[in-house]
Amino acid sequence: MNWLQTGWRHVWLPYAQMQTAPLPLPVVRTQGSEIHLADGRVLIDGIASWWTACHGYNHPHVAQAVAAQLQTMPHVMFGGLAHEPAYQLATRLAALLPEPLNRVFFTDSGSVAVEVAIKIAVQSRLNKGERGRTKILAFTGGYHGDTLGTMAICDPEEGMHSMFSGLLPEHPVIGLPRDAASIVAFDDFLEAHAKTLAAIIVEPLVQGAGGMVLHPPGVLRHLRKAADHYGLTLIFDEIFTGFGRTGTMFAFEQAGVVPDIITLSKALTGGTLPLAVTIASDELFAAFLSDSANTALMHGPTYMANAMGCAAANASLDLFQTEPRLQQAAAISAQLAAELEPCRVLPGVKDVRVLGAIGVVELAAIANPAALRLKLVEQGVWIRPFRNIVYLTPALTITPGELSCLTGAIYKVLGAR
Ligand SMILES: Cc1ncc(COP(=O)(O)O)c(C=O)c1O
């Protein structure tokens, strides 16, 4: 494994203390829900590569679409040039989403899609001559990315607000209106501060990176009502929850309300290529139209609307039409609920919860998540505990047998603690 030892001196890993980080596991191949390691071991993947590989790895339909696109045109700049995969994808996404979500802006990562959502929310007001409404209301436990703009709307701890104070813009971060007391606090906050706000941003139904914390659909209805009352832009960040993860194609469908902006990424390309979109309402888009170049949306990542990424996303949407992904999510949900439930009585377990194809075992604490991860690897599964949770977000195509390997490994390893 020469490349690993040599390259290890040069790579910088995500979210890792490099002084103590163990060598990562070298992977040589993926297939379906399998990760094949260089030493011949095969791990069942419980988290679909940070929630991206919704059809499993190497789905032939997506692979073929990407290969064909590579032959004809891997990439062409999006400023002044057009290509069919992107225009077709924009049309399909707009058709998939309810009115008035019709205008698609392409980027290359989830964080940047959220940055664009913030810019749209703020600039749409500036374009109309409304000054002083530059704040975004965000929620404790929320996560929207690692760039500076998005860190500022993450949970203060996750976004390291105090460490980076002075560098990050300051936005209010308060509790979600989920019970009587927090609803009063939320309503009071808006009454006092709505005039400074441009938007409210939330991860609908589940705060993913914040610990897979669920909230009921009524929370989203309350946010929609408040946004309408105070004239605020409502942003649903569905970068994690989009494309069947919560059991419906998009999480917001379960609340019966529609945001003014939605951000999507991760499973958008079925886990093959980096691509993200910010989809805005007709009304927001209209606020950028004028005779002056000054009101244009000034954003344009070099690789935006990458043709291979768009081809992958179109192929992924084909699969949602032709294969029973939402039924698979429902079956996964039932199996997760049944097979994780026994964990509830294990020592140190605080909660077991399931939403769609998300299964969570919450512990009082995990002293060493990396050590727990290695114990799970010894059981033949790839699961990445973080904070105080062990969770599963498998490919929607995972087989019942593979899923049982994952839940069984969690039960065994947590039972032996
Ligand atoms: C809800 C949500 N928003 C934004 C992001 C950031 O996406 P990316 O890592 O592609 O920048 C994530 C990533 O986990 C996410 O879960």
The ligand as an SDF file (V2000), in Angstrom:
LIG
                    3D

 16 16  0  0  0  0  0  0  0  0999 V2000
  -28.2470   20.0670    5.6800 C   0  0  0  0  0  0  0  0  0  0  0  0
  -26.8940   20.2850    5.0810 C   0  0  0  0  0  0  0  0  0  0  0  0
  -26.6190   21.4640    4.4820 N   0  0  0  0  0  0  0  0  0  0  0  0
  -25.4270   21.7130    3.9230 C   0  0  0  0  0  0  0  0  0  0  0  0
  -24.4150   20.7710    3.9500 C   0  0  0  0  0  0  0  0  0  0  0  0
  -23.0900   21.0760    3.3260 C   0  0  0  0  0  0  0  0  0  0  0  0
  -22.8990   20.3640    2.1670 O   0  0  0  0  0  0  0  0  0  0  0  0
  -21.4330   20.1590    1.5690 P   0  0  0  0  0  0  0  0  0  0  0  0
  -20.7080   19.2770    2.5300 O   0  0  0  0  0  0  0  0  0  0  0  0
  -21.6650   19.5130    0.2360 O   0  0  0  0  0  0  0  0  0  0  0  0
  -20.8260   21.5110    1.4440 O   0  0  0  0  0  0  0  0  0  0  0  0
  -24.6500   19.5420    4.5740 C   0  0  0  0  0  0  0  0  0  0  0  0
  -23.5860   18.5350    4.6460 C   0  0  0  0  0  0  0  0  0  0  0  0
  -23.6230   17.6060    5.4220 O   0  0  0  0  0  0  0  0  0  0  0  0
  -25.9110   19.2950    5.1580 C   0  0  0  0  0  0  0  0  0  0  0  0
  -26.1910   18.1470    5.7840 O   0  0  0  0  0  0  0  0  0  0  0  0
  1  2  1  0
  2  3  1  0
  2 15  2  0
  3  4  2  0
  4  5  1  0
  5  6  1  0
  5 12  2  0
  6  7  1  0
  7  8  1  0
  8  9  2  0
  8 10  1  0
  8 11  1  0
 12 13  1  0
 12 15  1  0
 13 14  2  0
 15 16  1  0
M  END
$$$$
